[in-house]
Amino acid sequence: MRKVRPADEDYLALIAELPIRLIKTRAEYAAAHSIMDRLVGRPDLTSGQQDYIAALVRFMEDYERLKFPRLFVRVSPLEALKFLMEQNDMSTTDLGHVVGSRGLASEILNGKRGMSKAVIRKLAERFCVESSLFLDGGS
């Protein structure tokens, strides 16, 4: 039988504050969100706190998928690009500067040309997003 890793004190303190279990109510979700706001991004997290966050994220995602299914609808790479351009107040010419030419940008935006791996890398870097956003099927 394998030895189970003991729980850290800080992990147990978080469990006492909000037990790790299925989130069923807005109040539980709000409490989870409050804990996440307090902990995520801190450079000094202990391994116990990191473990707790990893588990809590899964339960929060399950709740969000159940309560807000429209947030998880996959958009096409072209729709994502157009949205990011709109949010960044970019024109076709601006996109051309990113991808290499205005003509290429226009062809991509009009659906006449797909996004190459090189273009995807440039877009991901420019918009600070995962390159998978610009892949069909999210793969």
C-alpha positions in Angstrom: 0.0 0.0 0.0 1.3 3.4 -0.9 1.9 6.0 1.7 -0.5 9.0 1.3 1.1 12.4 1.5 -0.1 14.2 4.7 -2.1 17.5 4.3 -0.3 20.7 5.1 -1.6 22.9 7.9 -2.3 25.8 5.5 -4.3 23.4 3.3 -6.3 22.2 6.3 -7.0 25.9 7.4 -8.4 26.6 3.9 -10.5 23.4 4.1 -11.9 24.7 7.4 -12.7 28.0 5.7 -14.4 26.4 2.7 -14.4 22.6 2.3 -13.4 21.2 -1.0 -16.7 19.8 -2.4 -19.2 20.3 -5.2 -20.3 24.0 -5.4 -24.1 24.2 -5.5 -25.0 27.7 -4.5 -24.2 31.3 -5.4 -23.0 31.8 -1.9 -20.6 28.9 -2.1 -19.3 30.1 -5.4 -18.8 33.7 -4.0 -16.9 32.3 -1.1 -14.7 30.3 -3.5 -14.2 33.3 -5.6 -13.2 35.4 -2.6 -10.5 32.8 -1.6 -9.2 32.7 -5.2 -9.0 36.5 -5.3 -7.0 36.4 -2.1 -4.5 33.7 -3.1 -4.1 33.5 -6.9 -1.0 35.4 -8.1 0.8 35.5 -4.8 4.4 34.5 -5.2 4.6 33.1 -1.7 2.0 30.3 -1.9 2.9 27.1 0.0 2.4 23.7 -1.6 -0.7 23.2 0.5 -2.2 26.4 -0.7 -1.4 25.5 -4.3 -3.0 22.1 -3.9 -6.2 23.7 -2.5 -6.4 26.2 -5.3 -6.0 23.4 -7.9 -8.9 21.5 -6.4 -11.1 24.6 -5.9 -10.6 25.6 -9.5 -12.1 22.3 -10.7 -15.2 22.7 -8.6 -15.6 26.4 -9.7 -15.3 25.3 -13.3 -17.9 22.7 -12.9 -20.3 25.2 -11.3 -19.6 27.8 -14.1 -20.2 25.2 -16.8 -23.5 24.3 -15.2 -24.7 27.8 -14.5 -23.2 29.7 -17.4 -23.0 27.3 -20.3 -22.9 30.1 -22.9 -19.5 31.2 -21.6 -18.0 27.9 -22.8 -19.2 27.9 -26.4 -16.2 27.6 -28.7 -15.9 30.4 -31.2 -14.1 30.0 -34.5 -10.5 31.2 -34.9 -11.7 33.9 -37.3 -14.4 35.1 -34.8 -11.8 35.2 -32.1 -9.4 37.2 -34.3 -12.1 39.7 -35.2 -13.1 40.1 -31.6 -9.5 40.7 -30.5 -9.1 43.2 -33.3 -12.2 45.0 -32.3 -11.2 45.1 -28.6 -7.8 46.5 -29.6 -9.2 49.0 -32.1 -7.3 47.4 -35.0 -7.8 47.8 -38.7 -6.9 45.4 -41.5 -3.8 47.5 -42.0 -2.9 47.1 -38.4 -3.3 43.4 -38.6 -1.2 43.5 -41.8 1.7 44.8 -39.7 1.3 41.9 -37.4 1.0 39.1 -40.0 3.3 40.5 -42.6 1.1 42.2 -45.2 -2.2 43.9 -45.5 -3.2 41.6 -48.4 -2.6 38.5 -46.2 -4.6 40.1 -43.4 -7.5 40.8 -45.8 -7.5 37.3 -47.1 -7.5 35.9 -43.6 -10.3 38.2 -42.5 -12.4 37.3 -45.5 -12.0 33.6 -45.0 -10.1 33.2 -48.2 -7.0 32.0 -46.5 -6.4 30.0 -43.3 -3.9 30.9 -40.6 -0.5 29.3 -40.9 1.5 28.3 -37.9 3.7 31.3 -38.3 0.7 33.6 -38.4 -0.8 31.9 -35.4 2.4 32.4 -33.4 2.4 36.1 -34.3 -1.2 36.6 -33.4 -0.8 34.7 -30.1 2.2 36.9 -29.2 0.5 40.1 -30.3 -2.7 39.5 -28.3 -1.0 37.7 -25.4 -3.3 34.6 -25.8 -2.7 30.9 -26.2 -2.1 29.9 -29.8 -4.8 27.2 -29.5 -7.3 30.1 -29.7 -6.5 30.3 -33.4 -6.7 26.6 -34.2 -9.8 24.9 -35.5 -11.2 22.7 -32.7 -9.0 24.2 -30.1 -6.3 21.5 -30.6 
